[in-house]
Amino acid sequence: MSALPVAKAWYRSASPSPGLTLITEPHVHPIFSANMYLVEGEDLEMIIDTGMGVAPLRPFVDALRPDPSKPMICLTTHTHVDHFGAVQEFDTRLVHPLEAGELATPPAYSLDASTLPQSLVEAFEAAGYAPLWPMLIDALPHEGYDPRSYRFPGAPATGTVTEGDVIDLGGWKAEVIHLPGHSPGQIGLWQEETGTLFSADAIYDGPLLWDGPDYDVPAYAETLRKIRELPVQIVHGGHDTAFGHARMQEICDEYLSLWEGKGLI
């Protein structure tokens, strides 16, 4: 642990389109480095997911905002550790009802890869991911940081959202869609007028995680069939880079074919 360097910056940002900022944690292992999205509206702003919570997120987010005093929503797509680590830093916290319990009281977690359940490690390996690092980080967020001090406090939801609900930020709105399979209460956002899908971990351009006791393959298959029928122009996934309609259909067909061949659906 003492050999880890200190990162120059813990978070990185990019602007894929006006009013949208992608935030990543480049010093977290790729499996656990989830995408976060800052969405600007006229009346409200929204952060979609909050990463691992290794370093404070809110100061970084506020530095990106033209008006840090504008009210803000934190939307958690699902309660896997890499998607809600800093949720407690935000006052308005939305999640699907099926994920609210873990949002408030998450299981204990460690940055030490040797403490991960073997079933989870095997799921990563089966999906084709590179081996885990000894620690889930390759740098320290600041001098003197002890990775053993990592805690995952969570926070109670201040509201819940389900299929068909609309999140309206003023000048920007999107419909909540339920995307179970990877997680029971996973949600995404669908903006029909622009063909934009925020898909969380239901689909992204990398190995999808589906093989393990915590995943529901029949439900996941229904989710991919649902996604495949959307007139998507661009997908902003929970990991990896954005992609378009043709690649979306390709990924859906790949996994549906795989599961059918294995007799899982």
C-alpha positions in Angstrom: 0.0 0.0 0.0 2.8 2.4 0.8 4.2 1.9 -2.7 1.1 3.5 -4.3 1.7 6.9 -5.8 -0.4 9.9 -5.0 -2.8 10.8 -7.9 -2.5 14.3 -9.4 -6.3 14.3 -9.7 -8.7 11.6 -8.5 -11.5 12.4 -10.9 -11.5 13.1 -14.6 -14.2 14.9 -16.7 -15.1 15.2 -20.3 -18.1 16.8 -22.1 -19.6 14.5 -24.7 -22.4 17.0 -25.5 -23.6 20.5 -24.3 -25.0 20.2 -20.8 -23.6 16.7 -20.1 -20.4 15.9 -18.4 -18.9 12.5 -18.0 -17.0 11.9 -14.8 -14.7 8.9 -14.2 -12.3 7.6 -11.6 -9.2 6.6 -13.7 -7.2 5.2 -10.7 -9.9 2.6 -9.8 -9.7 -0.8 -11.4 -11.7 -0.8 -14.7 -14.2 -3.3 -13.3 -15.1 -0.9 -10.5 -14.5 2.4 -12.4 -18.1 3.4 -13.2 -19.2 6.3 -15.3 -20.9 9.2 -13.6 -22.9 11.8 -15.5 -23.6 15.4 -14.6 -26.7 16.7 -16.4 -27.5 20.4 -16.5 -31.1 21.7 -16.5 -32.5 25.2 -16.3 -34.0 24.6 -12.8 -32.1 21.6 -11.5 -29.0 19.6 -12.1 -28.5 15.9 -11.7 -25.6 13.5 -11.0 -26.2 10.0 -12.2 -24.3 7.6 -9.9 -21.4 8.5 -7.6 -18.6 6.1 -8.1 -16.6 4.3 -5.4 -16.5 7.2 -3.0 -12.7 6.9 -2.4 -12.3 10.6 -2.5 -15.0 13.4 -2.0 -17.0 13.8 -5.2 -19.2 16.8 -4.4 -16.4 19.4 -4.5 -15.3 18.1 -7.9 -18.9 18.2 -9.2 -19.5 21.7 -7.9 -16.4 23.0 -9.5 -17.8 21.9 -12.9 -21.2 23.6 -12.3 -21.7 27.1 -13.6 -24.0 27.8 -10.6 -23.1 25.5 -7.6 -26.0 26.9 -5.7 -28.6 25.4 -8.1 -30.6 22.5 -6.6 -29.2 19.1 -7.4 -30.6 15.5 -7.7 -28.5 12.4 -7.1 -29.9 9.5 -9.1 -28.5 6.1 -8.2 -29.1 3.6 -11.0 -28.4 0.5 -8.8 -26.7 -0.3 -5.6 -23.5 -2.0 -6.7 -20.5 -0.6 -4.8 -19.1 1.3 -7.8 -22.3 3.3 -8.4 -23.2 4.9 -5.1 -20.0 5.4 -3.1 -20.5 9.1 -2.6 -24.3 9.2 -2.4 -24.2 10.6 1.1 -22.7 13.8 -0.2 -25.9 14.8 -1.9 -29.1 16.0 -0.2 -31.7 14.7 -2.7 -31.2 11.0 -3.3 -33.4 9.0 -5.7 -33.3 5.2 -6.4 -35.7 2.4 -7.3 -37.6 1.0 -4.3 -36.0 -2.4 -4.7 -32.6 -0.8 -4.2 -33.5 1.5 -1.4 -32.5 -0.8 1.4 -28.9 -1.2 0.2 -28.6 2.5 -0.5 -29.3 3.2 3.2 -27.4 0.3 4.6 -24.8 -1.0 2.2 -22.8 -4.2 3.0 -19.2 -3.7 4.2 -16.7 -3.3 1.4 -12.9 -3.1 1.2 -10.4 -1.9 -1.4 -8.4 -5.0 -0.7 -9.1 -7.4 -3.6 -8.4 -10.4 -1.5 -11.5 -9.8 0.5 -13.9 -10.0 -2.4 -16.2 -13.1 -2.5 -14.8 -15.8 -4.7 -18.0 -16.1 -6.6 -17.7 -12.4 -7.6 -14.1 -12.9 -8.7 -15.1 -15.9 -10.8 -17.8 -13.9 -12.4 -15.3 -11.2 -13.4 -13.0 -13.9 -14.9 -15.8 -15.7 -16.7 -16.8 -12.4 -18.3 -13.3 -11.8 -19.7 -12.0 -9.0 -17.4 -8.3 -8.6 -16.7 -7.2 -9.9 -13.3 -7.8 -7.6 -10.3 -5.0 -5.6 -8.8 -4.0 -6.3 -5.2 -5.9 -3.2 -4.3 -8.9 -1.9 -6.3 -7.0 1.4 -6.8 -3.5 2.0 -8.3 -2.9 5.4 -6.6 -3.9 7.3 -3.5 -6.3 10.2 -3.6 -4.0 12.2 -1.3 -0.8 11.9 0.8 -1.3 9.8 3.9 -4.5 8.1 2.7 -4.7 4.5 4.0 -6.8 2.3 1.8 -7.7 0.2 4.9 -9.7 3.2 6.1 -12.1 3.0 3.2 -15.7 3.0 4.3 -19.0 2.8 2.5 -21.6 4.6 4.5 -24.5 4.9 2.1 -27.5 7.1 2.9 -31.3 6.8 3.0 -33.2 7.6 -0.2 -35.2 10.8 0.0 -37.4 9.6 -2.8 -37.9 6.6 -5.2 -38.5 6.4 -8.9 -40.0 3.6 -11.0 -40.8 2.7 -14.6 -42.5 5.6 -16.4 -41.6 8.3 -13.9 -40.2 11.5 -15.6 -37.3 13.4 -14.3 -37.6 17.1 -15.4 -34.7 19.4 -14.8 -36.2 22.3 -16.7 -35.3 22.2 -20.4 -34.2 18.6 -20.0 -36.3 15.7 -19.1 -36.1 11.9 -19.4 -38.3 8.9 -18.6 -37.2 6.3 -16.0 -37.0 2.8 -17.3 -36.6 -0.3 -15.2 -33.7 -2.5 -16.4 -33.5 -5.6 -14.1 -31.2 -8.6 -14.5 -27.9 -7.2 -13.5 -29.5 -5.9 -10.4 -33.2 -6.2 -9.4 -34.0 -2.5 -9.2 -31.6 -1.2 -11.8 -33.0 1.8 -13.7 -31.9 3.9 -16.7 -33.1 7.0 -18.3 -34.6 7.3 -21.8 -34.8 10.7 -23.6 -37.0 10.0 -26.6 -36.6 13.4 -28.4 -32.8 12.9 -28.7 -32.6 9.1 -28.7 -30.4 9.2 -25.7 -30.3 6.2 -23.3 -28.5 6.2 -20.0 -28.3 2.5 -19.6 -26.4 1.9 -16.3 -24.9 -1.6 -16.3 -27.7 -3.1 -18.4 -25.6 -2.5 -21.5 -22.2 -1.0 -22.1 -19.4 -1.6 -24.6 -17.5 -4.1 -22.6 -18.0 -7.6 -21.0 -21.4 -7.6 -19.3 -21.7 -9.3 -15.9 -24.5 -11.9 -15.8 -23.0 -15.2 -14.6 -23.4 -15.6 -10.9 -25.9 -16.1 -8.1 -26.9 -12.4 -7.9 -27.9 -12.1 -11.5 -31.2 -13.0 -13.1 -30.6 -14.0 -16.7 -34.3 -14.3 -17.9 -34.9 -10.8 -16.5 -31.7 -9.6 -18.1 -32.8 -11.0 -21.5 -36.1 -9.2 -21.2 -34.2 -6.0 -20.5 -32.0 -6.4 -23.5 -35.0 -7.1 -25.7 -36.6 -3.9 -24.4 -33.5 -1.9 -25.1 -33.1 -3.4 -28.5 -36.4 -2.0 -29.6 -35.7 1.6 -28.6 -34.9 4.0 -31.4 -31.6 4.9 -29.8 -29.1 7.3 -31.2 -26.5 7.1 -28.4 -26.0 5.0 -25.3 -24.2 6.3 -22.3 -23.5 3.2 -20.3 -22.4 2.6 -16.7 -18.9 1.7 -18.0 -16.7 2.3 -21.0 -17.4 4.7 -23.9 -20.6 5.8 -25.5 -21.9 4.0 -28.6 -24.6 4.1 -31.2 -27.6 2.1 -32.4 -25.8 -0.5 -34.5 -23.4 -1.4 -31.7 -26.3 -1.5 -29.2 -28.1 -4.1 -31.3 -24.9 -6.0 -31.8 -24.3 -6.3 -28.1 -27.9 -7.2 -27.4 -27.9 -9.9 -30.0 -24.5 -11.3 -28.8 -25.8 -11.9 -25.3 -29.2 -13.1 -26.2 -27.7 -15.6 -28.5 -25.2 -16.7 -25.9 -27.9 -17.2 -23.2 -30.1 -19.0 -25.6 -27.3 -21.3 -26.6 -26.7 -22.2 -23.0 -30.3 -22.9 -22.4 -30.7 -20.1 -19.9 -33.6 -18.4 -21.8 
